[in-house]
Amino acid sequence: MTRIGQAVILLHVGDREEARNRLGEIWSEIGERGDSLHRCTLAHYMADAQDDPAEELAWDLKALTAADGPVPPAAVRVFYPSLHLSLAADYVKLRRPEAARIHLARARAATGALGDDGYGNGVRAAIARLERRLEAEPGEGPRPFPEQSP
């Protein structure tokens, strides 16, 4: 986690390429079978380091897959609102508002895991901002999850 954090610092100061390189090295080491918290965190930040929205989506999907492992630890569950929010934002960038709405609804549904703190309030505020943005987009409103469709 320390090395992931160091790469994230590079990302936050604008060195996306070096952050991608370092995160990629760590991903190669832990692989698809590493600790779910590490994989989820790494893939989530690797998505943020991408320039191509399709690549960003691919990494955010890897983050969600890691979180959906056999028994996700409580530390991963608190990320579900943010993971689905990121996926919704990816789909907006890719001009797929219906997919964005699905993940935005999932993000909203998962907010019960968030605390009443800076992180939780920030995620809830970001969800609300994206909801307002999508309200202006043409298309249907939120629909049930695909697995709940008749």
Phi and psi in degrees as GROMACS dihedral restraints (atoms count N, CA, C in turn):
[ dihedral_restraints ]
;  ai    aj    ak    al  type     phi  dphi    fc
    3     4     5     6     1   -62.8    20    10
    4     5     6     7     1   -44.7    20    10
    6     7     8     9     1   -66.8    20    10
    7     8     9    10     1   -38.2    20    10
    9    10    11    12     1   -61.7    20    10
   10    11    12    13     1   -45.1    20    10
   12    13    14    15     1   -59.7    20    10
   13    14    15    16     1   -39.5    20    10
   15    16    17    18     1   -64.7    20    10
   16    17    18    19     1   -40.1    20    10
   18    19    20    21     1   -67.1    20    10
   19    20    21    22     1   -36.6    20    10
   21    22    23    24     1   -65.5    20    10
   22    23    24    25     1   -36.9    20    10
   24    25    26    27     1   -59.2    20    10
   25    26    27    28     1   -43.8    20    10
   27    28    29    30     1   -59.4    20    10
   28    29    30    31     1   -41.4    20    10
   30    31    32    33     1   -61.2    20    10
   31    32    33    34     1   -44.3    20    10
   33    34    35    36     1   -70.8    20    10
   34    35    36    37     1   -24.1    20    10
   36    37    38    39     1   -91.8    20    10
   37    38    39    40     1     2.7    20    10
   39    40    41    42     1   101.5    20    10
   40    41    42    43     1     2.5    20    10
   42    43    44    45     1   -93.3    20    10
   43    44    45    46     1    71.5    20    10
   45    46    47    48     1   -61.9    20    10
   46    47    48    49     1   -40.9    20    10
   48    49    50    51     1   -63.9    20    10
   49    50    51    52     1   -47.2    20    10
   51    52    53    54     1   -66.6    20    10
   52    53    54    55     1   -37.5    20    10
   54    55    56    57     1   -61.1    20    10
   55    56    57    58     1   -45.2    20    10
   57    58    59    60     1   -59.4    20    10
   58    59    60    61     1   -44.0    20    10
   60    61    62    63     1   -61.2    20    10
   61    62    63    64     1   -47.4    20    10
   63    64    65    66     1   -68.0    20    10
   64    65    66    67     1   -42.4    20    10
   66    67    68    69     1   -64.3    20    10
   67    68    69    70     1   -37.7    20    10
   69    70    71    72     1   -62.3    20    10
   70    71    72    73     1   -39.8    20    10
   72    73    74    75     1   -63.0    20    10
   73    74    75    76     1   -44.5    20    10
   75    76    77    78     1   -65.2    20    10
   76    77    78    79     1   -40.9    20    10
   78    79    80    81     1   -60.2    20    10
   79    80    81    82     1   -41.2    20    10
   81    82    83    84     1   -61.1    20    10
   82    83    84    85     1   -34.6    20    10
   84    85    86    87     1   -74.5    20    10
   85    86    87    88     1   -44.9    20    10
   87    88    89    90     1   -86.7    20    10
   88    89    90    91     1   -27.4    20    10
   90    91    92    93     1    62.0    20    10
   91    92    93    94     1  -173.1    20    10
   93    94    95    96     1   -71.1    20    10
   94    95    96    97     1   -13.7    20    10
   96    97    98    99     1  -108.8    20    10
   97    98    99   100     1     6.0    20    10
   99   100   101   102     1   -69.4    20    10
  100   101   102   103     1   179.6    20    10
  102   103   104   105     1   -53.3    20    10
  103   104   105   106     1   133.2    20    10
  105   106   107   108     1   -63.1    20    10
  106   107   108   109     1   -37.5    20    10
  108   109   110   111     1   -63.6    20    10
  109   110   111   112     1   -44.5    20    10
  111   112   113   114     1   -64.3    20    10
  112   113   114   115     1   -45.8    20    10
  114   115   116   117     1   -64.0    20    10
  115   116   117   118     1   -42.8    20    10
  117   118   119   120     1   -62.4    20    10
  118   119   120   121     1   -49.2    20    10
  120   121   122   123     1   -62.3    20    10
  121   122   123   124     1   -47.6    20    10
  123   124   125   126     1   -62.3    20    10
  124   125   126   127     1   -47.9    20    10
  126   127   128   129     1   -64.6    20    10
  127   128   129   130     1   -37.1    20    10
  129   130   131   132     1   -61.0    20    10
  130   131   132   133     1   -44.3    20    10
  132   133   134   135     1   -76.9    20    10
  133   134   135   136     1   -32.4    20    10
  135   136   137   138     1   -61.2    20    10
  136   137   138   139     1   -37.1    20    10
  138   139   140   141     1   -59.7    20    10
  139   140   141   142     1   -43.8    20    10
  141   142   143   144     1   -64.9    20    10
  142   143   144   145     1   -21.9    20    10
  144   145   146   147     1   -87.0    20    10
  145   146   147   148     1    -3.1    20    10
  147   148   149   150     1   -84.6    20    10
  148   149   150   151     1   146.3    20    10
  150   151   152   153     1   -92.8    20    10
  151   152   153   154     1   -28.5    20    10
  153   154   155   156     1   -93.7    20    10
  154   155   156   157     1   122.6    20    10
  156   157   158   159     1   -57.5    20    10
  157   158   159   160     1   -32.3    20    10
  159   160   161   162     1   -68.0    20    10
  160   161   162   163     1   -38.5    20    10
  162   163   164   165     1   -68.9    20    10
  163   164   165   166     1   -37.1    20    10
  165   166   167   168     1   -60.7    20    10
  166   167   168   169     1   -44.6    20    10
  168   169   170   171     1   -60.3    20    10
  169   170   171   172     1   -45.0    20    10
  171   172   173   174     1   -58.8    20    10
  172   173   174   175     1   -42.5    20    10
  174   175   176   177     1   -71.3    20    10
  175   176   177   178     1   -37.7    20    10
  177   178   179   180     1   -65.0    20    10
  178   179   180   181     1   -34.7    20    10
  180   181   182   183     1   -66.8    20    10
  181   182   183   184     1   -36.9    20    10
  183   184   185   186     1   -63.8    20    10
  184   185   186   187     1   -38.7    20    10
  186   187   188   189     1   -62.5    20    10
  187   188   189   190     1   -44.1    20    10
  189   190   191   192     1   -66.1    20    10
  190   191   192   193     1   -40.5    20    10
  192   193   194   195     1   -60.0    20    10
  193   194   195   196     1   -42.0    20    10
  195   196   197   198     1   -64.0    20    10
  196   197   198   199     1   -40.7    20    10
  198   199   200   201     1   -67.6    20    10
  199   200   201   202     1   -29.0    20    10
  201   202   203   204     1   -85.7    20    10
  202   203   204   205     1    14.4    20    10
  204   205   206   207     1   -54.5    20    10
  205   206   207   208     1   178.7    20    10
  207   208   209   210     1   -50.7    20    10
  208   209   210   211     1   -49.9    20    10
  210   211   212   213     1  -136.7    20    10
  211   212   213   214     1    89.4    20    10
  213   214   215   216     1   -67.5    20    10
  214   215   216   217     1   130.7    20    10
  216   217   218   219     1   -66.0    20    10
  217   218   219   220     1   159.3    20    10
  219   220   221   222     1   -56.2    20    10
  220   221   222   223     1   -33.5    20    10
  222   223   224   225     1   -62.2    20    10
  223   224   225   226     1   -29.5    20    10
  225   226   227   228     1   -81.4    20    10
  226   227   228   229     1   -37.0    20    10
  228   229   230   231     1   -57.9    20    10
  229   230   231   232     1   -33.4    20    10
  231   232   233   234     1   -68.7    20    10
  232   233   234   235     1   -16.0    20    10
  234   235   236   237     1   -85.0    20    10
  235   236   237   238     1   -13.2    20    10
  237   238   239   240     1   -54.2    20    10
  238   239   240   241     1   -45.1    20    10
  240   241   242   243     1   -58.5    20    10
  241   242   243   244     1   -43.0    20    10
  243   244   245   246     1   -68.4    20    10
  244   245   246   247     1   -38.7    20    10
  246   247   248   249     1   -63.0    20    10
  247   248   249   250     1   -46.2    20    10
  249   250   251   252     1   -70.2    20    10
  250   251   252   253     1   -33.7    20    10
  252   253   254   255     1   -62.1    20    10
  253   254   255   256     1   -43.6    20    10
  255   256   257   258     1   -62.0    20    10
  256   257   258   259     1   -43.1    20    10
  258   259   260   261     1   -62.7    20    10
  259   260   261   262     1   -41.7    20    10
  261   262   263   264     1   -60.0    20    10
  262   263   264   265     1   -44.7    20    10
  264   265   266   267     1   -63.8    20    10
  265   266   267   268     1   -38.4    20    10
  267   268   269   270     1   -60.2    20    10
  268   269   270   271     1   -46.5    20    10
  270   271   272   273     1   -66.2    20    10
  271   272   273   274     1   -32.5    20    10
  273   274   275   276     1   -62.7    20    10
  274   275   276   277     1   -46.1    20    10
  276   277   278   279     1   -59.7    20    10
  277   278   279   280     1   -34.1    20    10
  279   280   281   282     1   -88.6    20    10
  280   281   282   283     1     8.1    20    10
  282   283   284   285     1    58.5    20    10
  283   284   285   286     1    46.2    20    10
  285   286   287   288     1  -123.5    20    10
  286   287   288   289     1    71.1    20    10
  288   289   290   291     1   -61.5    20    10
  289   290   291   292     1   -31.5    20    10
  291   292   293   294     1   -66.3    20    10
  292   293   294   295     1   -43.4    20    10
  294   295   296   297     1   -64.9    20    10
  295   296   297   298     1   -37.2    20    10
  297   298   299   300     1   -61.2    20    10
  298   299   300   301     1   -43.3    20    10
  300   301   302   303     1   -63.0    20    10
  301   302   303   304     1   -38.6    20    10
  303   304   305   306     1   -60.7    20    10
  304   305   306   307     1   -48.3    20    10
  306   307   308   309     1   -72.5    20    10
  307   308   309   310     1   -29.8    20    10
  309   310   311   312     1   -66.7    20    10
  310   311   312   313     1   -39.9    20    10
  312   313   314   315     1   -63.7    20    10
  313   314   315   316     1   -38.9    20    10
  315   316   317   318     1   -67.2    20    10
  316   317   318   319     1   -38.6    20    10
  318   319   320   321     1   -61.2    20    10
  319   320   321   322     1   -47.5    20    10
  321   322   323   324     1   -61.2    20    10
  322   323   324   325     1   -42.5    20    10
  324   325   326   327     1   -65.5    20    10
  325   326   327   328     1   -26.2    20    10
  327   328   329   330     1   -91.4    20    10
  328   329   330   331     1     0.0    20    10
  330   331   332   333     1   -66.9    20    10
  331   332   333   334     1   -13.8    20    10
  333   334   335   336     1   -61.3    20    10
  334   335   336   337     1   -22.1    20    10
  336   337   338   339     1   -79.4    20    10
  337   338   339   340     1   -12.3    20    10
  339   340   341   342     1   -81.6    20    10
  340   341   342   343     1   145.1    20    10
  342   343   344   345     1   -82.7    20    10
  343   344   345   346     1   170.8    20    10
  345   346   347   348     1   -92.8    20    10
  346   347   348   349     1    70.7    20    10
  348   349   350   351     1  -141.8    20    10
  349   350   351   352     1  -174.4    20    10
  351   352   353   354     1   -58.9    20    10
  352   353   354   355     1   -44.1    20    10
  354   355   356   357     1   -63.7    20    10
  355   356   357   358     1   -52.5    20    10
  357   358   359   360     1   -60.8    20    10
  358   359   360   361     1   -44.8    20    10
  360   361   362   363     1   -65.1    20    10
  361   362   363   364     1   -37.0    20    10
  363   364   365   366     1   -65.4    20    10
  364   365   366   367     1   -42.1    20    10
  366   367   368   369     1   -66.2    20    10
  367   368   369   370     1   -44.2    20    10
  369   370   371   372     1   -61.1    20    10
  370   371   372   373     1   -40.2    20    10
  372   373   374   375     1   -66.1    20    10
  373   374   375   376     1   -39.3    20    10
  375   376   377   378     1   -66.7    20    10
  376   377   378   379     1   -38.2    20    10
  378   379   380   381     1   -61.3    20    10
  379   380   381   382     1   -46.3    20    10
  381   382   383   384     1   -62.2    20    10
  382   383   384   385     1   -40.3    20    10
  384   385   386   387     1   -63.0    20    10
  385   386   387   388     1   -44.2    20    10
  387   388   389   390     1   -69.7    20    10
  388   389   390   391     1   -34.3    20    10
  390   391   392   393     1   -59.9    20    10
  391   392   393   394     1   -45.4    20    10
  393   394   395   396     1   -62.4    20    10
  394   395   396   397     1   -40.7    20    10
  396   397   398   399     1   -63.4    20    10
  397   398   399   400     1   -43.4    20    10
  399   400   401   402     1   -71.8    20    10
  400   401   402   403     1   -25.1    20    10
  402   403   404   405     1   -60.2    20    10
  403   404   405   406     1   -29.8    20    10
  405   406   407   408     1   -81.7    20    10
  406   407   408   409     1   -12.4    20    10
  408   409   410   411     1   -81.9    20    10
  409   410   411   412     1   145.0    20    10
  411   412   413   414     1   -68.6    20    10
  412   413   414   415     1   155.4    20    10
  414   415   416   417     1   123.7    20    10
  415   416   417   418     1   179.1    20    10
  417   418   419   420     1   -77.6    20    10
  418   419   420   421     1   162.4    20    10
  420   421   422   423     1   -76.9    20    10
  421   422   423   424     1  -170.3    20    10
  423   424   425   426     1   -57.9    20    10
  424   425   426   427     1   141.1    20    10
  426   427   428   429     1  -116.5    20    10
  427   428   429   430     1   167.6    20    10
  429   430   431   432     1   -64.2    20    10
  430   431   432   433     1   159.9    20    10
  432   433   434   435     1   -57.9    20    10
  433   434   435   436     1   149.0    20    10
  435   436   437   438     1   -54.0    20    10
  436   437   438   439     1   -37.3    20    10
  438   439   440   441     1   -72.2    20    10
  439   440   441   442     1    -9.8    20    10
  441   442   443   444     1   -99.6    20    10
  442   443   444   445     1    -3.4    20    10
  444   445   446   447     1   -71.9    20    10
  445   446   447   448     1   144.9    20    10
